[in-house]
Amino acid sequence: MHRITHGGFVQLGLLTTLPSLDVSTTWVTDAALEHLQILCCLQSLKISGCNRITDSALANLVPLQSLTALDVT
């Protein structure tokens, strides 16, 4: 597993035109996903193998209206 810090996700939240993001097999947490809510152009998100994300954290992705592909395997 790779580490991406909470601060890293704060910075990702500033990239509002980011079209895709792959953080598979990282130590992403529920709190980190909150920072992705403002990525209005995000179309594809891969969070497979992120064992620290709970089902309830996926609610943070609801505001992502452009999201068409989500990999949670």
VOGU-3710 file (C-alpha; in Angstrom, 3 decimals, decimal comma):
1> mhrithggfv> 0,000/0,000/0,000  1,060/3,532/-0,717  0,555/6,493/1,548  -1,191/9,649/0,537  -1,626/12,048/3,391  -4,720/13,942/4,441  -2,910/17,091/3,338  -2,486/15,541/-0,089  -6,230/15,188/-0,410  -6,725/18,776/0,651
11> qlgllttlps> -4,482/19,739/-2,272  -6,346/17,419/-4,660  -9,524/19,263/-3,770  -8,000/22,373/-5,336  -7,788/20,668/-8,736  -11,421/21,291/-9,587  -10,996/20,452/-13,298  -9,343/17,088/-12,651  -11,071/14,530/-14,954  -9,833/11,290/-13,363
21> ldvsttwvtd> -8,169/10,103/-10,192  -6,677/6,740/-9,290  -5,813/6,279/-5,626  -6,184/2,499/-5,665  -4,327/0,586/-2,961  -3,510/3,715/-0,970  -4,313/4,500/2,656  -7,232/6,742/1,742  -9,676/7,325/4,583  -13,299/8,372/4,830
31> aalehlqilc> -12,233/11,878/5,827  -10,040/12,192/2,747  -12,974/11,504/0,424  -14,744/14,576/1,778  -12,179/16,745/-0,016  -13,163/15,286/-3,381  -16,726/16,628/-3,220  -15,780/19,829/-5,031  -14,160/18,103/-8,013  -16,986/19,059/-10,351
41> clqslkisgc> -15,266/17,679/-13,469  -14,249/14,316/-12,001  -15,518/11,611/-14,350  -13,549/8,580/-13,180  -12,476/7,562/-9,677  -10,591/4,412/-8,742  -10,489/3,561/-5,047  -10,090/-0,205/-5,312  -8,073/-1,836/-2,570  -8,518/1,119/-0,211
51> nritdsalan> -9,293/-0,849/2,935  -9,787/2,212/5,140  -12,828/3,488/3,258  -16,193/2,474/4,662  -19,466/2,199/2,790  -20,795/5,305/4,514  -17,952/7,414/3,055  -19,263/6,782/-0,440  -22,027/9,273/0,339  -19,334/11,942/-0,042
61> lvplqsltal> -19,280/11,137/-3,754  -22,948/11,997/-4,359  -22,188/15,656/-5,255  -19,913/14,491/-8,100  -22,456/14,874/-10,885  -19,887/14,261/-13,652  -18,748/10,960/-12,155  -19,519/8,173/-14,647  -16,979/5,521/-13,604  -16,285/4,334/-10,062
71> dvt> -14,012/1,389/-9,273  -14,366/0,108/-5,721  -13,319/-3,515/-6,272
//
